[in-house]
Amino acid sequence: METAASRHKKDHAKPAKLGREVQARLGQQLRAVYDDVVNQGVPDRFTELLNRLDGNGNKEKR
């Protein structure tokens, strides 16, 4: 359980800093993982569902 004392310590803790090389390497690894996900695109059934939720999938035009 978090106490007032532990919250106080967190508020005044120095932010963690990573060196530029570590940041660059981490960025490369994250891009490598997420590029595949981004390139997969959105499945048709999700697009259809989103359109229906937005009201664009109505068969009747107003």
PQR file with spaces between the fields and no chain letter, atoms N, CA, C, O and H, PARSE charges and radii, in Angstrom:
ATOM       1  N    MET     1       0.837   -1.173    0.000 -0.4000 1.5000
ATOM       2  CA   MET     1       0.000    0.000    0.000 -0.0000 2.0000
ATOM       3  C    MET     1       0.883    1.238    0.000  0.5500 1.7000
ATOM       4  O    MET     1       1.878    1.297    0.723 -0.5500 1.4000
ATOM       5  N    GLU     2       0.530    2.202   -0.789 -0.4000 1.5000
ATOM       6  CA   GLU     2       1.308    3.432   -0.889 -0.0000 2.0000
ATOM       7  C    GLU     2       0.933    4.363    0.257  0.5500 1.7000
ATOM       8  O    GLU     2      -0.247    4.592    0.525 -0.5500 1.4000
ATOM       9  H    GLU     2      -0.278    2.154   -1.376  0.4000 1.0000
ATOM      10  N    THR     3       1.953    4.900    0.934 -0.4000 1.5000
ATOM      11  CA   THR     3       1.700    5.819    2.034 -0.0000 2.0000
ATOM      12  C    THR     3       2.014    7.239    1.598  0.5500 1.7000
ATOM      13  O    THR     3       2.578    7.456    0.526 -0.5500 1.4000
ATOM      14  H    THR     3       2.911    4.714    0.716  0.4000 1.0000
ATOM      15  N    ALA     4       1.650    8.201    2.429 -0.4000 1.5000
ATOM      16  CA   ALA     4       1.937    9.601    2.129 -0.0000 2.0000
ATOM      17  C    ALA     4       3.444    9.822    2.009  0.5500 1.7000
ATOM      18  O    ALA     4       3.899   10.605    1.175 -0.5500 1.4000
ATOM      19  H    ALA     4       1.192    8.024    3.300  0.4000 1.0000
ATOM      20  N    ALA     5       4.212    9.129    2.847 -0.4000 1.5000
ATOM      21  CA   ALA     5       5.670    9.270    2.811 -0.0000 2.0000
ATOM      22  C    ALA     5       6.247    8.759    1.491  0.5500 1.7000
ATOM      23  O    ALA     5       7.140    9.383    0.919 -0.5500 1.4000
ATOM      24  H    ALA     5       3.842    8.493    3.525  0.4000 1.0000
ATOM      25  N    SER     6       5.732    7.616    1.006 -0.4000 1.5000
ATOM      26  CA   SER     6       6.266    7.086   -0.254 -0.0000 2.0000
ATOM      27  C    SER     6       5.854    7.974   -1.431  0.5500 1.7000
ATOM      28  O    SER     6       6.626    8.142   -2.375 -0.5500 1.4000
ATOM      29  H    SER     6       5.006    7.109    1.471  0.4000 1.0000
ATOM      30  N    ARG     7       4.631    8.548   -1.382 -0.4000 1.5000
ATOM      31  CA   ARG     7       4.214    9.475   -2.447 -0.0000 2.0000
ATOM      32  C    ARG     7       5.100   10.707   -2.443  0.5500 1.7000
ATOM      33  O    ARG     7       5.455   11.220   -3.504 -0.5500 1.4000
ATOM      34  H    ARG     7       4.004    8.411   -0.615  0.4000 1.0000
ATOM      35  N    HIS     8       5.464   11.192   -1.252 -0.4000 1.5000
ATOM      36  CA   HIS     8       6.307   12.374   -1.135 -0.0000 2.0000
ATOM      37  C    HIS     8       7.680   12.117   -1.753  0.5500 1.7000
ATOM      38  O    HIS     8       8.232   12.986   -2.429 -0.5500 1.4000
ATOM      39  H    HIS     8       5.176   10.775   -0.390  0.4000 1.0000
ATOM      40  N    LYS     9       8.221   10.943   -1.526 -0.4000 1.5000
ATOM      41  CA   LYS     9       9.518   10.596   -2.111 -0.0000 2.0000
ATOM      42  C    LYS     9       9.442   10.555   -3.626  0.5500 1.7000
ATOM      43  O    LYS     9      10.363   11.014   -4.303 -0.5500 1.4000
ATOM      44  H    LYS     9       7.773   10.237   -0.977  0.4000 1.0000
ATOM      45  N    LYS    10       8.355   10.011   -4.174 -0.4000 1.5000
ATOM      46  CA   LYS    10       8.194    9.927   -5.623 -0.0000 2.0000
ATOM      47  C    LYS    10       8.096   11.310   -6.243  0.5500 1.7000
ATOM      48  O    LYS    10       8.621   11.543   -7.331 -0.5500 1.4000
ATOM      49  H    LYS    10       7.607    9.638   -3.625  0.4000 1.0000
ATOM      50  N    ASP    11       7.429   12.227   -5.561 -0.4000 1.5000
ATOM      51  CA   ASP    11       7.254   13.583   -6.083 -0.0000 2.0000
ATOM      52  C    ASP    11       8.579   14.316   -6.223  0.5500 1.7000
ATOM      53  O    ASP    11       8.738   15.160   -7.105 -0.5500 1.4000
ATOM      54  H    ASP    11       7.001   12.038   -4.677  0.4000 1.0000
ATOM      55  N    HIS    12       9.535   13.991   -5.347 -0.4000 1.5000
ATOM      56  CA   HIS    12      10.803   14.712   -5.347 -0.0000 2.0000
ATOM      57  C    HIS    12      11.954   13.908   -5.954  0.5500 1.7000
ATOM      58  O    HIS    12      13.104   14.347   -5.911 -0.5500 1.4000
ATOM      59  H    HIS    12       9.406   13.305   -4.631  0.4000 1.0000
ATOM      60  N    ALA    13      11.661   12.760   -6.508 -0.4000 1.5000
ATOM      61  CA   ALA    13      12.700   11.933   -7.116 -0.0000 2.0000
ATOM      62  C    ALA    13      13.161   12.567   -8.423  0.5500 1.7000
ATOM      63  O    ALA    13      12.373   13.177   -9.147 -0.5500 1.4000
ATOM      64  H    ALA    13      10.728   12.404   -6.544  0.4000 1.0000
ATOM      65  N    LYS    14      14.439   12.412   -8.709 -0.4000 1.5000
ATOM      66  CA   LYS    14      14.972   12.917   -9.973 -0.0000 2.0000
ATOM      67  C    LYS    14      14.464   12.048  -11.110  0.5500 1.7000
ATOM      68  O    LYS    14      14.385   10.827  -10.971 -0.5500 1.4000
ATOM      69  H    LYS    14      15.079   11.917   -8.121  0.4000 1.0000
ATOM      70  N    PRO    15      14.119   12.667  -12.238 -0.5600 1.5000
ATOM      71  CA   PRO    15      13.671   11.853  -13.378  0.2800 2.0000
ATOM      72  C    PRO    15      14.823   11.006  -13.912  0.5500 1.7000
ATOM      73  O    PRO    15      15.967   11.456  -13.967 -0.5500 1.4000
ATOM      74  N    ALA    16      14.508    9.798  -14.297 -0.4000 1.5000
ATOM      75  CA   ALA    16      15.527    8.912  -14.865 -0.0000 2.0000
ATOM      76  C    ALA    16      15.923    9.440  -16.232  0.5500 1.7000
ATOM      77  O    ALA    16      15.070    9.876  -17.006 -0.5500 1.4000
ATOM      78  H    ALA    16      13.579    9.433  -14.252  0.4000 1.0000
ATOM      79  N    LYS    17      17.191    9.403  -16.524 -0.4000 1.5000
ATOM      80  CA   LYS    17      17.673    9.885  -17.819 -0.0000 2.0000
ATOM      81  C    LYS    17      18.447    8.780  -18.514  0.5500 1.7000
ATOM      82  O    LYS    17      19.236    8.063  -17.899 -0.5500 1.4000
ATOM      83  H    LYS    17      17.883    9.048  -15.895  0.4000 1.0000
ATOM      84  N    LEU    18      18.201    8.663  -19.801 -0.4000 1.5000
ATOM      85  CA   LEU    18      18.921    7.688  -20.608 -0.0000 2.0000
ATOM      86  C    LEU    18      19.865    8.435  -21.528  0.5500 1.7000
ATOM      87  O    LEU    18      19.554    9.533  -21.990 -0.5500 1.4000
ATOM      88  H    LEU    18      17.559    9.245  -20.300  0.4000 1.0000
ATOM      89  N    GLY    19      21.004    7.848  -21.789 -0.4000 1.5000
ATOM      90  CA   GLY    19      21.937    8.447  -22.719 -0.0000 2.0000
ATOM      91  C    GLY    19      21.379    8.413  -24.138  0.5500 1.7000
ATOM      92  O    GLY    19      20.456    7.656  -24.436 -0.5500 1.4000
ATOM      93  H    GLY    19      21.257    6.956  -21.414  0.4000 1.0000
ATOM      94  N    ARG    20      21.950    9.238  -25.003 -0.4000 1.5000
ATOM      95  CA   ARG    20      21.470    9.310  -26.383 -0.0000 2.0000
ATOM      96  C    ARG    20      21.596    7.971  -27.106  0.5500 1.7000
ATOM      97  O    ARG    20      20.724    7.612  -27.897 -0.5500 1.4000
ATOM      98  H    ARG    20      22.701    9.853  -24.761  0.4000 1.0000
ATOM      99  N    GLU    21      22.657    7.243  -26.846 -0.4000 1.5000
ATOM     100  CA   GLU    21      22.842    5.950  -27.500 -0.0000 2.0000
ATOM     101  C    GLU    21      21.768    4.960  -27.063  0.5500 1.7000
ATOM     102  O    GLU    21      21.240    4.208  -27.882 -0.5500 1.4000
ATOM     103  H    GLU    21      23.365    7.535  -26.204  0.4000 1.0000
ATOM     104  N    VAL    22      21.452    4.963  -25.784 -0.4000 1.5000
ATOM     105  CA   VAL    22      20.428    4.063  -25.267 -0.0000 2.0000
ATOM     106  C    VAL    22      19.064    4.456  -25.841  0.5500 1.7000
ATOM     107  O    VAL    22      18.288    3.588  -26.241 -0.5500 1.4000
ATOM     108  H    VAL    22      21.881    5.574  -25.119  0.4000 1.0000
ATOM     109  N    GLN    23      18.769    5.760  -25.882 -0.4000 1.5000
ATOM     110  CA   GLN    23      17.506    6.228  -26.453 -0.0000 2.0000
ATOM     111  C    GLN    23      17.394    5.830  -27.922  0.5500 1.7000
ATOM     112  O    GLN    23      16.336    5.388  -28.367 -0.5500 1.4000
ATOM     113  H    GLN    23      19.400    6.464  -25.557  0.4000 1.0000
ATOM     114  N    ALA    24      18.476    5.986  -28.669 -0.4000 1.5000
ATOM     115  CA   ALA    24      18.455    5.644  -30.096 -0.0000 2.0000
ATOM     116  C    ALA    24      18.223    4.146  -30.287  0.5500 1.7000
ATOM     117  O    ALA    24      17.433    3.744  -31.140 -0.5500 1.4000
ATOM     118  H    ALA    24      19.336    6.345  -28.307  0.4000 1.0000
ATOM     119  N    ARG    25      18.902    3.328  -29.504 -0.4000 1.5000
ATOM     120  CA   ARG    25      18.749    1.865  -29.605 -0.0000 2.0000
ATOM     121  C    ARG    25      17.334    1.446  -29.226  0.5500 1.7000
ATOM     122  O    ARG    25      16.734    0.603  -29.892 -0.5500 1.4000
ATOM     123  H    ARG    25      19.544    3.654  -28.810  0.4000 1.0000
ATOM     124  N    LEU    26      16.807    2.027  -28.169 -0.4000 1.5000
ATOM     125  CA   LEU    26      15.450    1.725  -27.741 -0.0000 2.0000
ATOM     126  C    LEU    26      14.449    2.121  -28.822  0.5500 1.7000
ATOM     127  O    LEU    26      13.506    1.381  -29.102 -0.5500 1.4000
ATOM     128  H    LEU    26      17.295    2.712  -27.628  0.4000 1.0000
ATOM     129  N    GLY    27      14.653    3.281  -29.424 -0.4000 1.5000
ATOM     130  CA   GLY    27      13.785    3.728  -30.512 -0.0000 2.0000
ATOM     131  C    GLY    27      13.820    2.774  -31.696  0.5500 1.7000
ATOM     132  O    GLY    27      12.779    2.463  -32.275 -0.5500 1.4000
ATOM     133  H    GLY    27      15.419    3.882  -29.197  0.4000 1.0000
ATOM     134  N    GLN    28      15.005    2.309  -32.058 -0.4000 1.5000
ATOM     135  CA   GLN    28      15.140    1.361  -33.169 -0.0000 2.0000
ATOM     136  C    GLN    28      14.390    0.065  -32.871  0.5500 1.7000
ATOM     137  O    GLN    28      13.705   -0.479  -33.737 -0.5500 1.4000
ATOM     138  H    GLN    28      15.851    2.561  -31.588  0.4000 1.0000
ATOM     139  N    GLN    29      14.524   -0.419  -31.653 -0.4000 1.5000
ATOM     140  CA   GLN    29      13.866   -1.675  -31.289 -0.0000 2.0000
ATOM     141  C    GLN    29      12.347   -1.519  -31.262  0.5500 1.7000
ATOM     142  O    GLN    29      11.624   -2.411  -31.706 -0.5500 1.4000
ATOM     143  H    GLN    29      15.080    0.023  -30.949  0.4000 1.0000
ATOM     144  N    LEU    30      11.865   -0.399  -30.747 -0.4000 1.5000
ATOM     145  CA   LEU    30      10.421   -0.163  -30.727 -0.0000 2.0000
ATOM     146  C    LEU    30       9.858   -0.040  -32.135  0.5500 1.7000
ATOM     147  O    LEU    30       8.791   -0.579  -32.431 -0.5500 1.4000
ATOM     148  H    LEU    30      12.453    0.326  -30.387  0.4000 1.0000
ATOM     149  N    ARG    31      10.578    0.673  -33.011 -0.4000 1.5000
ATOM     150  CA   ARG    31      10.123    0.794  -34.408 -0.0000 2.0000
ATOM     151  C    ARG    31      10.086   -0.565  -35.087  0.5500 1.7000
ATOM     152  O    ARG    31       9.157   -0.862  -35.838 -0.5500 1.4000
ATOM     153  H    ARG    31      11.445    1.111  -32.771  0.4000 1.0000
ATOM     154  N    ALA    32      11.088   -1.387  -34.829 -0.4000 1.5000
ATOM     155  CA   ALA    32      11.123   -2.720  -35.445 -0.0000 2.0000
ATOM     156  C    ALA    32       9.921   -3.548  -35.016  0.5500 1.7000
ATOM     157  O    ALA    32       9.344   -4.266  -35.832 -0.5500 1.4000
ATOM     158  H    ALA    32      11.843   -1.145  -34.219  0.4000 1.0000
ATOM     159  N    VAL    33       9.541   -3.459  -33.763 -0.4000 1.5000
ATOM     160  CA   VAL    33       8.407   -4.235  -33.257 -0.0000 2.0000
ATOM     161  C    VAL    33       7.104   -3.678  -33.809  0.5500 1.7000
ATOM     162  O    VAL    33       6.260   -4.439  -34.284 -0.5500 1.4000
ATOM     163  H    VAL    33      10.009   -2.875  -33.100  0.4000 1.0000
ATOM     164  N    TYR    34       6.928   -2.369  -33.754 -0.4000 1.5000
ATOM     165  CA   TYR    34       5.644   -1.776  -34.107 -0.0000 2.0000
ATOM     166  C    TYR    34       5.447   -1.535  -35.590  0.5500 1.7000
ATOM     167  O    TYR    34       4.312   -1.347  -36.027 -0.5500 1.4000
ATOM     168  H    TYR    34       7.613   -1.751  -33.368  0.4000 1.0000
ATOM     169  N    ASP    35       6.512   -1.534  -36.379 -0.4000 1.5000
ATOM     170  CA   ASP    35       6.359   -1.387  -37.835 -0.0000 2.0000
ATOM     171  C    ASP    35       5.505   -2.512  -38.401  0.5500 1.7000
ATOM     172  O    ASP    35       4.658   -2.275  -39.262 -0.5500 1.4000
ATOM     173  H    ASP    35       7.434   -1.687  -36.023  0.4000 1.0000
ATOM     174  N    ASP    36       5.721   -3.726  -37.926 -0.4000 1.5000
ATOM     175  CA   ASP    36       4.922   -4.860  -38.394 -0.0000 2.0000
ATOM     176  C    ASP    36       3.446   -4.660  -38.074  0.5500 1.7000
ATOM     177  O    ASP    36       2.578   -4.944  -38.899 -0.5500 1.4000
ATOM     178  H    ASP    36       6.409   -3.918  -37.226  0.4000 1.0000
ATOM     179  N    VAL    37       3.172   -4.174  -36.881 -0.4000 1.5000
ATOM     180  CA   VAL    37       1.784   -3.956  -36.469 -0.0000 2.0000
ATOM     181  C    VAL    37       1.146   -2.871  -37.332  0.5500 1.7000
ATOM     182  O    VAL    37       0.016   -3.028  -37.792 -0.5500 1.4000
ATOM     183  H    VAL    37       3.877   -3.943  -36.210  0.4000 1.0000
ATOM     184  N    VAL    38       1.858   -1.785  -37.549 -0.4000 1.5000
ATOM     185  CA   VAL    38       1.327   -0.670  -38.341 -0.0000 2.0000
ATOM     186  C    VAL    38       1.093   -1.097  -39.786  0.5500 1.7000
ATOM     187  O    VAL    38       0.095   -0.709  -40.393 -0.5500 1.4000
ATOM     188  H    VAL    38       2.777   -1.658  -37.175  0.4000 1.0000
ATOM     189  N    ASN    39       1.985   -1.876  -40.328 -0.4000 1.5000
ATOM     190  CA   ASN    39       1.876   -2.301  -41.726 -0.0000 2.0000
ATOM     191  C    ASN    39       0.769   -3.332  -41.959  0.5500 1.7000
ATOM     192  O    ASN    39       0.376   -3.562  -43.103 -0.5500 1.4000
ATOM     193  H    ASN    39       2.796   -2.191  -39.835  0.4000 1.0000
ATOM     194  N    GLN    40       0.269   -3.946  -40.906 -0.4000 1.5000
ATOM     195  CA   GLN    40      -0.813   -4.922  -41.055 -0.0000 2.0000
ATOM     196  C    GLN    40      -2.118   -4.243  -41.474  0.5500 1.7000
ATOM     197  O    GLN    40      -2.961   -4.863  -42.123 -0.5500 1.4000
ATOM     198  H    GLN    40       0.589   -3.759  -39.977  0.4000 1.0000
ATOM     199  N    GLY    41      -2.282   -2.997  -41.111 -0.4000 1.5000
ATOM     200  CA   GLY    41      -3.509   -2.298  -41.455 -0.0000 2.0000
ATOM     201  C    GLY    41      -4.668   -2.718  -40.580  0.5500 1.7000
ATOM     202  O    GLY    41      -4.513   -3.511  -39.651 -0.5500 1.4000
ATOM     203  H    GLY    41      -1.598   -2.493  -40.584  0.4000 1.0000
ATOM     204  N    VAL    42      -5.823   -2.179  -40.888 -0.4000 1.5000
ATOM     205  CA   VAL    42      -7.032   -2.451  -40.124 -0.0000 2.0000
ATOM     206  C    VAL    42      -7.858   -3.483  -40.885  0.5500 1.7000
ATOM     207  O    VAL    42      -8.143   -3.293  -42.068 -0.5500 1.4000
ATOM     208  H    VAL    42      -5.949   -1.535  -41.643  0.4000 1.0000
ATOM     209  N    PRO    43      -8.246   -4.569  -40.224 -0.5600 1.5000
ATOM     210  CA   PRO    43      -9.080   -5.570  -40.891  0.2800 2.0000
ATOM     211  C    PRO    43     -10.402   -4.951  -41.363  0.5500 1.7000
ATOM     212  O    PRO    43     -10.923   -4.026  -40.740 -0.5500 1.4000
ATOM     213  N    ASP    44     -10.934   -5.476  -42.470 -0.4000 1.5000
ATOM     214  CA   ASP    44     -12.176   -4.954  -43.038 -0.0000 2.0000
ATOM     215  C    ASP    44     -13.318   -4.951  -42.031  0.5500 1.7000
ATOM     216  O    ASP    44     -14.107   -4.007  -41.991 -0.5500 1.4000
ATOM     217  H    ASP    44     -10.511   -6.228  -42.976  0.4000 1.0000
ATOM     218  N    ARG    45     -13.412   -5.993  -41.222 -0.4000 1.5000
ATOM     219  CA   ARG    45     -14.531   -6.048  -40.278 -0.0000 2.0000
ATOM     220  C    ARG    45     -14.435   -4.953  -39.225  0.5500 1.7000
ATOM     221  O    ARG    45     -15.463   -4.483  -38.736 -0.5500 1.4000
ATOM     222  H    ARG    45     -12.771   -6.760  -41.255  0.4000 1.0000
ATOM     223  N    PHE    46     -13.228   -4.536  -38.866 -0.4000 1.5000
ATOM     224  CA   PHE    46     -13.084   -3.422  -37.924 -0.0000 2.0000
ATOM     225  C    PHE    46     -13.477   -2.112  -38.588  0.5500 1.7000
ATOM     226  O    PHE    46     -14.131   -1.268  -37.975 -0.5500 1.4000
ATOM     227  H    PHE    46     -12.393   -4.917  -39.263  0.4000 1.0000
ATOM     228  N    THR    47     -13.075   -1.947  -39.843 -0.4000 1.5000
ATOM     229  CA   THR    47     -13.445   -0.742  -40.578 -0.0000 2.0000
ATOM     230  C    THR    47     -14.957   -0.641  -40.707  0.5500 1.7000
ATOM     231  O    THR    47     -15.533    0.432  -40.528 -0.5500 1.4000
ATOM     232  H    THR    47     -12.544   -2.633  -40.340  0.4000 1.0000
ATOM     233  N    GLU    48     -15.600   -1.768  -41.020 -0.4000 1.5000
ATOM     234  CA   GLU    48     -17.062   -1.790  -41.132 -0.0000 2.0000
ATOM     235  C    GLU    48     -17.713   -1.442  -39.796  0.5500 1.7000
ATOM     236  O    GLU    48     -18.676   -0.677  -39.754 -0.5500 1.4000
ATOM     237  H    GLU    48     -15.133   -2.640  -41.165  0.4000 1.0000
ATOM     238  N    LEU    49     -17.193   -1.999  -38.714 -0.4000 1.5000
ATOM     239  CA   LEU    49     -17.744   -1.727  -37.391 -0.0000 2.0000
ATOM     240  C    LEU    49     -17.574   -0.245  -37.034  0.5500 1.7000
ATOM     241  O    LEU    49     -18.503    0.380  -36.522 -0.5500 1.4000
ATOM     242  H    LEU    49     -16.410   -2.621  -38.748  0.4000 1.0000
ATOM     243  N    LEU    50     -16.407    0.308  -37.299 -0.4000 1.5000
ATOM     244  CA   LEU    50     -16.176    1.719  -37.020 -0.0000 2.0000
ATOM     245  C    LEU    50     -17.114    2.608  -37.827  0.5500 1.7000
ATOM     246  O    LEU    50     -17.637    3.597  -37.313 -0.5500 1.4000
ATOM     247  H    LEU    50     -15.653   -0.199  -37.715  0.4000 1.0000
ATOM     248  N    ASN    51     -17.323    2.255  -39.080 -0.4000 1.5000
ATOM     249  CA   ASN    51     -18.252    3.021  -39.913 -0.0000 2.0000
ATOM     250  C    ASN    51     -19.667    2.949  -39.359  0.5500 1.7000
ATOM     251  O    ASN    51     -20.383    3.950  -39.343 -0.5500 1.4000
ATOM     252  H    ASN    51     -16.898    1.452  -39.497  0.4000 1.0000
ATOM     253  N    ARG    52     -20.071    1.774  -38.908 -0.4000 1.5000
ATOM     254  CA   ARG    52     -21.410    1.624  -38.327 -0.0000 2.0000
ATOM     255  C    ARG    52     -21.543    2.458  -37.062  0.5500 1.7000
ATOM     256  O    ARG    52     -22.569    3.101  -36.839 -0.5500 1.4000
ATOM     257  H    ARG    52     -19.489    0.960  -38.921  0.4000 1.0000
ATOM     258  N    LEU    53     -20.499    2.445  -36.233 -0.4000 1.5000
ATOM     259  CA   LEU    53     -20.537    3.229  -35.005 -0.0000 2.0000
ATOM     260  C    LEU    53     -20.574    4.729  -35.288  0.5500 1.7000
ATOM     261  O    LEU    53     -21.192    5.489  -34.543 -0.5500 1.4000
ATOM     262  H    LEU    53     -19.666    1.922  -36.415  0.4000 1.0000
ATOM     263  N    ASP    54     -19.918    5.151  -36.355 -0.4000 1.5000
ATOM     264  CA   ASP    54     -19.930    6.563  -36.745 -0.0000 2.0000
ATOM     265  C    ASP    54     -21.225    6.961  -37.426  0.5500 1.7000
ATOM     266  O    ASP    54     -21.478    8.148  -37.632 -0.5500 1.4000
ATOM     267  H    ASP    54     -19.415    4.534  -36.960  0.4000 1.0000
ATOM     268  N    GLY    55     -22.059    5.972  -37.781 -0.4000 1.5000
ATOM     269  CA   GLY    55     -23.303    6.274  -38.482 -0.0000 2.0000
ATOM     270  C    GLY    55     -23.162    6.266  -39.984  0.5500 1.7000
ATOM     271  O    GLY    55     -24.118    6.568  -40.698 -0.5500 1.4000
ATOM     272  H    GLY    55     -21.854    5.008  -37.613  0.4000 1.0000
ATOM     273  N    ASN    56     -21.977    5.922  -40.481 -0.4000 1.5000
ATOM     274  CA   ASN    56     -21.738    5.881  -41.933 -0.0000 2.0000
ATOM     275  C    ASN    56     -22.194    4.569  -42.548  0.5500 1.7000
ATOM     276  O    ASN    56     -22.228    4.444  -43.772 -0.5500 1.4000
ATOM     277  H    ASN    56     -21.200    5.676  -39.901  0.4000 1.0000
ATOM     278  N    GLY    57     -22.542    3.599  -41.730 -0.4000 1.5000
ATOM     279  CA   GLY    57     -22.931    2.298  -42.234 -0.0000 2.0000
ATOM     280  C    GLY    57     -24.439    2.149  -42.344  0.5500 1.7000
ATOM     281  O    GLY    57     -24.929    1.050  -42.601 -0.5500 1.4000
ATOM     282  H    GLY    57     -22.515    3.701  -40.736  0.4000 1.0000
ATOM     283  N    ASN    58     -25.177    3.220  -42.158 -0.4000 1.5000
ATOM     284  CA   ASN    58     -26.632    3.149  -42.269 -0.0000 2.0000
ATOM     285  C    ASN    58     -27.042    2.884  -43.699  0.5500 1.7000
ATOM     286  O    ASN    58     -26.472    3.450  -44.632 -0.5500 1.4000
ATOM     287  H    ASN    58     -24.779    4.113  -41.950  0.4000 1.0000
ATOM     288  N    LYS    59     -28.043    2.014  -43.876 -0.4000 1.5000
ATOM     289  CA   LYS    59     -28.519    1.725  -45.219 -0.0000 2.0000
ATOM     290  C    LYS    59     -29.453    2.833  -45.713  0.5500 1.7000
ATOM     291  O    LYS    59     -29.574    3.076  -46.914 -0.5500 1.4000
ATOM     292  H    LYS    59     -28.506    1.555  -43.119  0.4000 1.0000
ATOM     293  N    GLU    60     -30.112    3.499  -44.754 -0.4000 1.5000
ATOM     294  CA   GLU    60     -31.015    4.593  -45.124 -0.0000 2.0000
ATOM     295  C    GLU    60     -30.247    5.899  -45.122  0.5500 1.7000
ATOM     296  O    GLU    60     -29.516    6.197  -44.178 -0.5500 1.4000
ATOM     297  H    GLU    60     -30.014    3.301  -43.779  0.4000 1.0000
ATOM     298  N    LYS    61     -30.409    6.664  -46.163 -0.4000 1.5000
ATOM     299  CA   LYS    61     -29.776    7.977  -46.201 -0.0000 2.0000
ATOM     300  C    LYS    61     -30.786    8.999  -45.716  0.5500 1.7000
ATOM     301  O    LYS    61     -31.973    8.912  -46.031 -0.5500 1.4000
ATOM     302  H    LYS    61     -31.002    6.421  -46.930  0.4000 1.0000
ATOM     303  N    ARG    62     -30.322    9.945  -44.966 -0.4000 1.5000
ATOM     304  CA   ARG    62     -31.205   10.969  -44.413 -0.0000 2.0000
ATOM     305  C    ARG    62     -31.213   12.204  -45.254  0.5500 1.7000
ATOM     306  O    ARG    62     -31.906   13.168  -44.929 -0.5500 1.4000
ATOM     307  H    ARG    62     -29.358   10.016  -44.710  0.4000 1.0000
